[in-house]
Amino acid sequence: MRGLAAMIICASVVLPMTAFAQMSDADYCNALSKLYRETVSSSATPDATVPEAMSKCATSPAGSIPVLEKALKDNKVTLPKRT
C-alpha cells in the first residue's frame, strides 16, 4: 500500500510538469511556418529563403527557425510562445 501511495504522489507531482515541456524544434518550426502562411504569405512575396526554410522544418529546424522568426518579425507578426 505504501508503494502505491508513493507512486500516486510522484505521479501527481510529475504529470503537471510534463505539460510545461517545450515543443521540439521541428514542432516550433512547423508552428512558425503555419503562422507565416496564415498571416503573411497572401500579402507579401517572400524571398527565396522563407519557402526553403519552411520545407526544411523536418530535416533542419535549427537553421529554419531563425529565418522564419525574422520573416515574421519583419512583417510585424507576434511570434508564438514556445510551449
Secondary structure per residue as TSV (DSSP state, phi and psi in degrees):
chain	resnum	aa	ss	phi	psi
A	1	M	-	360.0	-37.4
A	2	R	H	-63.4	-39.1
A	3	G	H	-62.7	-42.2
A	4	L	H	-64.9	-42.0
A	5	A	H	-63.0	-40.6
A	6	A	H	-65.0	-40.1
A	7	M	H	-66.8	-38.2
A	8	I	H	-65.7	-41.7
A	9	I	H	-64.5	-45.7
A	10	C	H	-61.4	-43.1
A	11	A	H	-63.5	-38.5
A	12	S	H	-69.5	-21.4
A	13	V	H	-88.5	-41.7
A	14	V	H	-79.4	-41.5
A	15	L	H	-58.4	-44.2
A	16	P	H	-62.6	-28.9
A	17	M	H	-68.5	-31.0
A	18	T	H	-67.3	-24.5
A	19	A	T	-68.2	-22.1
A	20	F	T	-94.8	4.6
A	21	A	-	-65.4	143.8
A	22	Q	-	-74.7	150.2
A	23	M	-	-72.4	159.5
A	24	S	-	-68.6	163.3
A	25	D	H	-58.5	-42.2
A	26	A	H	-64.2	-40.9
A	27	D	H	-65.3	-42.0
A	28	Y	H	-65.2	-42.4
A	29	C	H	-60.4	-43.3
A	30	N	H	-64.8	-36.6
A	31	A	H	-65.1	-40.4
A	32	L	H	-64.5	-41.8
A	33	S	H	-61.3	-45.7
A	34	K	H	-61.4	-44.9
A	35	L	H	-61.8	-41.3
A	36	Y	H	-61.9	-46.8
A	37	R	H	-61.3	-38.2
A	38	E	H	-76.5	-30.1
A	39	T	H	-113.5	-27.0
A	40	V	T	-115.9	-44.3
A	41	S	T	-57.3	-30.3
A	42	S	T	-78.3	-18.4
A	43	S	T	-107.3	-3.1
A	44	A	-	-145.5	155.2
A	45	T	-	-97.7	111.5
A	46	P	-	-73.9	153.6
A	47	D	-	-74.0	169.2
A	48	A	T	-62.7	-20.0
A	49	T	H	-71.8	-28.2
A	50	V	H	-69.0	-55.0
A	51	P	H	-60.2	-35.3
A	52	E	H	-64.5	-44.2
A	53	A	H	-62.8	-41.4
A	54	M	H	-61.4	-38.7
A	55	S	H	-73.9	-16.3
A	56	K	T	-103.8	11.6
A	57	C	T	-58.1	-37.1
A	58	A	T	-75.5	-33.6
A	59	T	T	-100.6	-27.5
A	60	S	-	-144.6	61.2
A	61	P	H	-64.7	-33.3
A	62	A	H	-62.7	-33.2
A	63	G	H	-84.0	-25.3
A	64	S	H	-83.5	-35.1
A	65	I	H	-56.3	-49.5
A	66	P	H	-60.4	-36.0
A	67	V	H	-65.0	-46.1
A	68	L	H	-69.4	-40.6
A	69	E	H	-60.4	-43.2
A	70	K	H	-63.9	-44.2
A	71	A	H	-62.2	-40.3
A	72	L	H	-68.0	-45.2
A	73	K	H	-62.8	-40.6
A	74	D	H	-60.7	-28.7
A	75	N	T	-97.6	15.8
A	76	K	T	58.2	39.3
A	77	V	-	-102.0	131.9
A	78	T	-	-72.3	130.0
A	79	L	-	-72.8	146.7
A	80	P	-	-71.7	154.8
A	81	K	-	-71.3	145.6
A	82	R	-	-96.9	82.8
A	83	T	-	-122.1	360.0
